Amino acid sequence: MRVAGINIPKEKKAVVSLAYLYGIGPTLSKKILKQAGISEDIRVKDFTREQEDKLRAIIEKGYKVEGDLRQEVGGNVKRLKDIKCYRGIRHMKHLPTRGQTTKRNSRTVRGNTRKTMASGKKLANQKT
């Protein structure tokens, strides 16, 4: 099944597979299924044609997902950068924007992820 230009997995339950869309999480997924009158336990491969169409119509008419949402979020960040507010400056410097400390943490947002192996770990082929 294809919704908003994204193929959602057929083998998973409807709640989980709808969460594959950007902008739809588990809670919103349950809300959409309830609105469409579809059970949460049914798998996507078992949808009828009418259920697919109804689900697609609800998502496309009522919610911003995928490209539109990404564009809006990007525009918001660009606006913050343009007016050079505190959050915009933090975005420019690739630092956390929501008040987190940077002395010890925030390695992921700064791009300083360490991929070294933990000490004391034995190799798989090494004899124990």
MOSULTA-V533062 format. One record per residue. RES is the residue in one small letter. OMEGA is omega in whole degrees, 0 to 359 (* if undefined). NEAR is the number of other C-alpha atoms within 10 Angstrom. Layout:
BEGIN
res=RES omega=OMEGA near=NEAR
res=RES omega=OMEGA near=NEAR
END
This chain:
BEGIN
res=m omega=182 near=15
res=r omega=179 near=10
res=v omega=178 near=18
res=a omega=177 near=16
res=g omega=181 near=10
res=i omega=174 near=12
res=n omega=177 near=13
res=i omega=185 near=19
res=p omega=183 near=17
res=k omega=187 near=14
res=e omega=183 near=12
res=k omega=177 near=15
res=k omega=186 near=17
res=a omega=182 near=24
res=v omega=183 near=24
res=v omega=185 near=19
res=s omega=176 near=20
res=l omega=179 near=26
res=a omega=176 near=17
res=y omega=178 near=17
res=l omega=178 near=18
res=y omega=180 near=16
res=g omega=178 near=17
res=i omega=177 near=20
res=g omega=182 near=15
res=p omega=182 near=14
res=t omega=180 near=10
res=l omega=178 near=15
res=s omega=178 near=22
res=k omega=180 near=20
res=k omega=180 near=13
res=i omega=180 near=21
res=l omega=178 near=19
res=k omega=179 near=12
res=q omega=180 near=12
res=a omega=181 near=18
res=g omega=181 near=12
res=i omega=179 near=17
res=s omega=180 near=13
res=e omega=186 near=16
res=d omega=183 near=11
res=i omega=178 near=14
res=r omega=185 near=17
res=v omega=181 near=21
res=k omega=180 near=13
res=d omega=178 near=13
res=f omega=171 near=15
res=t omega=180 near=9
res=r omega=181 near=9
res=e omega=179 near=9
res=q omega=178 near=16
res=e omega=181 near=17
res=d omega=181 near=14
res=k omega=179 near=15
res=l omega=180 near=18
res=r omega=181 near=16
res=a omega=180 near=15
res=i omega=183 near=14
res=i omega=184 near=18
res=e omega=181 near=12
res=k omega=190 near=8
res=g omega=188 near=9
res=y omega=172 near=15
res=k omega=179 near=16
res=v omega=176 near=17
res=e omega=190 near=17
res=g omega=181 near=13
res=d omega=181 near=13
res=l omega=178 near=14
res=r omega=180 near=14
res=q omega=180 near=12
res=e omega=180 near=12
res=v omega=177 near=12
res=g omega=177 near=12
res=g omega=178 near=12
res=n omega=179 near=13
res=v omega=179 near=15
res=k omega=178 near=15
res=r omega=179 near=13
res=l omega=179 near=18
res=k omega=182 near=17
res=d omega=182 near=11
res=i omega=177 near=11
res=k omega=174 near=14
res=c omega=184 near=12
res=y omega=181 near=12
res=r omega=178 near=18
res=g omega=178 near=19
res=i omega=177 near=16
res=r omega=177 near=17
res=h omega=181 near=18
res=m omega=182 near=14
res=k omega=182 near=11
res=h omega=177 near=13
res=l omega=179 near=20
res=p omega=185 near=18
res=t omega=187 near=14
res=r omega=171 near=8
res=g omega=180 near=9
res=q omega=177 near=10
res=t omega=182 near=10
res=t omega=183 near=12
res=k omega=183 near=7
res=r omega=189 near=6
res=n omega=176 near=12
res=s omega=177 near=15
res=r omega=184 near=14
res=t omega=182 near=12
res=v omega=179 near=14
res=r omega=179 near=13
res=g omega=182 near=10
res=n omega=179 near=10
res=t omega=181 near=10
res=r omega=183 near=8
res=k omega=179 near=6
res=t omega=182 near=6
res=m omega=179 near=7
res=a omega=182 near=7
res=s omega=177 near=6
res=g omega=180 near=6
res=k omega=182 near=7
res=k omega=177 near=10
res=l omega=184 near=8
res=a omega=183 near=7
res=n omega=182 near=6
res=q omega=181 near=6
res=k omega=181 near=6
res=t omega=* near=6
END
